[in-house]
Amino acid sequence: MSALGGDDHAAALHAFGDAHRAIRAILVVSAHWQAPDLHITSWDHAPLIYDFGGFPSELYQIRYPAPGDPALAELIEGHLRAAGLPATLEPKRGLDHGAWVPLRLAWPDATIPVVELSLPAVSPRALVALGEALRPLRRDGVLIAGSGGIVHNLRRVVLEDKDAPVEPWAAAFDDWVAARVHSRDIDALVDYRSQAPNAALAVPSSEHFDPIFVALGAAFPDEEPRDIFTGFQYGTLSMRSFTFA
């Protein structure tokens, strides 16, 4: 439902997009494209995947006709291969909603080329290394986006109330992660299962949390993170977004 905008989270992403329009392209890693191996979209124009069901019909009418960038896809493949991370070009798979929803909120005119990279099922430390392999792309004007959620347990959301009070266990985990992102404590973050409060509740499965590690790896050592948005929806769903750009 975030795709429909009209709230503070959407406004914050839009403001971020307005401030970052002079970028060559966007490389997005989404929680909704898990794969055993690395794949890179290499189409000329980005088709959309409506990978959800039971929602209002207007969501299925949304279009986001962003161009792709086959040349960039090949460049990404080269960077990954050089780092010992072989990847396959994928000319058919479209953008899942983990990619097109935040991109549409930030850059609604859909003029910036978009490439999506699959999320491999590997350790947090390996995902940080993946981000590090992608980091040089940023010097060429490529924005690297990890799309997921710090607290994402759909069994515990209060679906009937978007503005429900935040559950204390969810706030505690979100605060713990935010503090360690801002202190660049990657060692603690990769060990979140052991160190963070309520990790099993906040991250019952890792796919929505994993993109954070790619973003951390893609950050330059001297960059200071800052929050784009902080807050929750539906009682337990963290909408926190941050940037190193």
Secondary structure as UniProt FT lines:
FT   HELIX           2..4
FT   HELIX           8..19
FT   STRAND          25..35
FT   STRAND          38..41
FT   HELIX           57..61
FT   HELIX           70..82
FT   TURN            83..84
FT   STRAND          87..90
FT   HELIX           97..106
FT   TURN            108..109
FT   STRAND          114..120
FT   HELIX           124..134
FT   HELIX           135..140
FT   STRAND          142..147
FT   TURN            154..155
FT   TURN            159..160
FT   TURN            162..163
FT   HELIX           168..182
FT   TURN            183..184
FT   HELIX           186..190
FT   HELIX           192..195
FT   TURN            197..198
FT   HELIX           199..202
FT   HELIX           206..208
FT   TURN            209..210
FT   HELIX           211..218
FT   TURN            221..222
FT   STRAND          226..229
FT   STRAND          232..233
FT   TURN            234..236
FT   STRAND          237..238
FT   STRAND          241..243
//
